[in-house]
Amino acid sequence: MSKQTPEPAAPRRMSFAQKLALAGGAGAAITGLAAPQSADAVPIQSTTLPLSPPATAGTTSWDIDGDGTEDFQLRNLGGNAASFGNVGAAPSLARFVVPNTITESGFAKLSAGFNISATMPGFSFFPDPEFNSMTRFGNIGNAAAGNGWAMGDIGYFGFKFTIGSGVHYGWGTINFHGVTGGFVQGQGFTLTEAYYNGVAGAPIAVGDRGTAVPEIDPASAGSVMSLVIGSLAILERRRKLCGSAADTAA
């Protein structure tokens, strides 16, 4: 009696519906494809803005992360001038980014994409506590003017501050509005937004809000998806034709 050797099991064919589902999963992966965000990029928004100096002589405190520690101060100097300064005492030790050429006070005007970190070619953090003259008698203040600012400007500045014992780097947007929009002469400017890196010691790029992760264009992804589904449909049709031909030959 001859021993029959069982034929190897034929590979399990996937139905068209299963292939379509698989393609759908691939399409979802394609449309969601993005460059992985660096572990060092954890932008956190300061929720204590917007802020301006008070309408009368006095000081407005800016607590960047809302932990109860004053980091910077916005001052109305008697109704005709406004300044923006940092708190020199621990635990904040907040400082502004300034050009290396600055020897007194400074407030650098930065471009989007500028990398704020411990080392910045041509720039640094001013080592001492300082108060920068932002506006004066309706005009741009000396410290701001010396760093390229003008009335009407809306631009970026950089800073650092401490949370606990860690140094965090950040960027902000300032609006030099003068007395427009209902503001009085001694207010002069408004901090409109700011973000800082939640990772101590890690850099942050000016303008990084944590949402600038590149994604595939949905229209392009749709074309890729259509190509995948179309190809599967052609393969399925060929499989059925081959199956019909094999049945006729038998």
BELJODA-V814909 format. One record per residue. N is the residue number from 1. PHI is phi in whole degrees, -180 to 180 (* if undefined). PSI is psi in whole degrees, 0 to 359 (NA if undefined). OMEGA is omega as a letter, one per 40 degrees, with the letter a starting at -180 (* if undefined). Layout:
# BELJODA-V814909
N,PHI,PSI,OMEGA
N,PHI,PSI,OMEGA
This chain:
# BELJODA-V814909
1,*,122,a
2,-77,144,i
3,-92,124,i
4,-86,131,i
5,-93,121,a
6,-64,139,i
7,-71,145,i
8,-61,141,a
9,-62,134,i
10,-67,142,i
11,-60,137,a
12,-67,123,i
13,-83,142,i
14,-86,138,i
15,-71,163,i
16,-62,324,i
17,-63,321,i
18,-67,319,i
19,-63,321,i
20,-64,320,i
21,-64,320,i
22,-63,318,i
23,-63,322,i
24,-62,319,i
25,-65,320,i
26,-64,320,i
27,-64,320,i
28,-63,322,i
29,-66,323,a
30,-66,312,a
31,-67,335,i
32,-94,1,a
33,-65,131,i
34,-151,154,i
35,-65,129,a
36,-61,136,i
37,-77,139,a
38,-62,144,i
39,-64,339,i
40,-84,352,a
41,-102,94,i
42,-130,70,a
43,-67,131,i
44,-121,131,a
45,-81,138,i
46,-76,119,a
47,-92,8,a
48,-99,12,i
49,-111,159,e
50,-80,157,i
51,-142,146,i
52,-134,162,i
53,-60,158,i
54,-65,160,a
55,-71,339,i
56,-122,173,a
57,-54,128,a
58,159,191,a
59,-129,140,i
60,-112,129,a
61,-91,141,i
62,-113,110,i
63,-98,100,a
64,-57,310,a
65,-102,5,i
66,70,28,a
67,-93,6,i
68,92,359,i
69,-101,127,i
70,-73,126,a
71,-105,311,i
72,-131,165,i
73,-130,141,i
74,-115,122,a
75,-117,139,i
76,-101,116,a
77,-95,74,i
78,77,19,i
79,92,356,i
80,-127,355,a
81,-148,155,a
82,-135,145,i
83,-135,163,a
84,-135,119,a
85,-138,175,a
86,-113,164,i
87,-97,120,a
88,-82,336,a
89,-80,154,i
90,-65,152,e
91,-95,359,a
92,-78,302,a
93,54,39,a
94,-71,143,a
95,-144,156,i
96,-96,154,i
97,-76,132,i
98,-135,155,i
99,-65,151,i
100,-64,343,a
101,-79,348,a
102,-75,130,i
103,-115,347,i
104,-117,270,i
105,-121,154,a
106,-159,158,a
107,-155,86,a
108,-64,139,i
109,-93,114,a
110,-105,160,i
111,-101,155,i
112,-58,136,a
113,95,347,i
114,-59,131,a
115,-92,116,a
116,-95,121,a
117,-159,187,i
118,-66,331,a
119,-123,119,a
120,-135,109,a
121,-55,123,i
122,85,354,a
123,-138,164,i
124,-161,184,i
125,-102,129,a
126,-59,130,a
127,-72,336,a
128,-112,159,i
129,-59,142,a
130,-150,153,i
131,-123,120,a
132,-94,132,i
133,-72,110,a
134,-89,307,i
135,-137,154,a
136,-152,120,a
137,52,41,i
138,82,0,i
139,-113,171,i
140,-69,140,i
141,-75,163,a
142,-61,315,a
143,-65,319,i
144,-70,316,a
145,-61,322,a
146,-68,349,i
147,-114,18,i
148,93,7,a
149,-86,155,i
150,-144,159,i
151,-61,139,a
152,93,349,i
153,-70,143,i
154,-126,112,a
155,-151,185,a
156,-102,146,i
157,-134,164,a
158,-121,155,a
159,-154,169,i
160,-137,158,i
161,-159,176,a
162,-116,145,i
163,-123,112,a
164,66,241,i
165,-109,5,a
166,-100,141,i
167,-91,130,a
168,-122,139,a
169,-104,145,a
170,-152,175,i
171,-137,156,i
172,-142,168,i
173,-116,133,a
174,-123,141,i
175,-116,113,i
176,-89,85,a
177,-94,352,a
178,65,238,a
179,-110,14,a
180,-81,164,i
181,68,27,i
182,87,1,i
183,-84,151,i
184,-96,170,a
185,-58,321,a
186,-78,353,i
187,-85,299,i
188,77,323,a
189,-150,161,i
190,-138,133,i
191,-84,119,a
192,-97,327,i
193,-159,160,i
194,-160,148,i
195,-135,148,i
196,-136,157,i
197,-79,125,a
198,-71,349,i
199,-95,117,a
200,-59,133,i
201,81,355,a
202,-92,145,a
203,-74,168,i
204,-145,142,i
205,-90,138,i
206,-59,128,a
207,96,351,a
208,-77,113,i
209,-106,7,i
210,86,5,a
211,-119,0,a
212,-87,53,i
213,-96,118,a
214,-64,136,i
215,-125,159,i
216,-71,139,i
217,-59,128,a
218,-55,324,i
219,-65,318,i
220,-66,319,i
221,-63,323,i
222,-64,321,i
223,-65,317,i
224,-62,318,i
225,-63,317,i
226,-63,321,i
227,-64,318,i
228,-63,312,a
229,-66,319,i
230,-63,319,i
231,-64,319,i
232,-64,322,i
233,-64,318,i
234,-63,316,i
235,-63,320,i
236,-65,320,i
237,-64,317,i
238,-63,321,i
239,-62,318,a
240,-68,321,i
241,-64,317,i
242,-63,322,i
243,-66,320,i
244,-67,319,i
245,-64,321,a
246,-68,322,i
247,-67,323,i
248,-68,319,a
249,-65,327,i
250,-70,NA,*
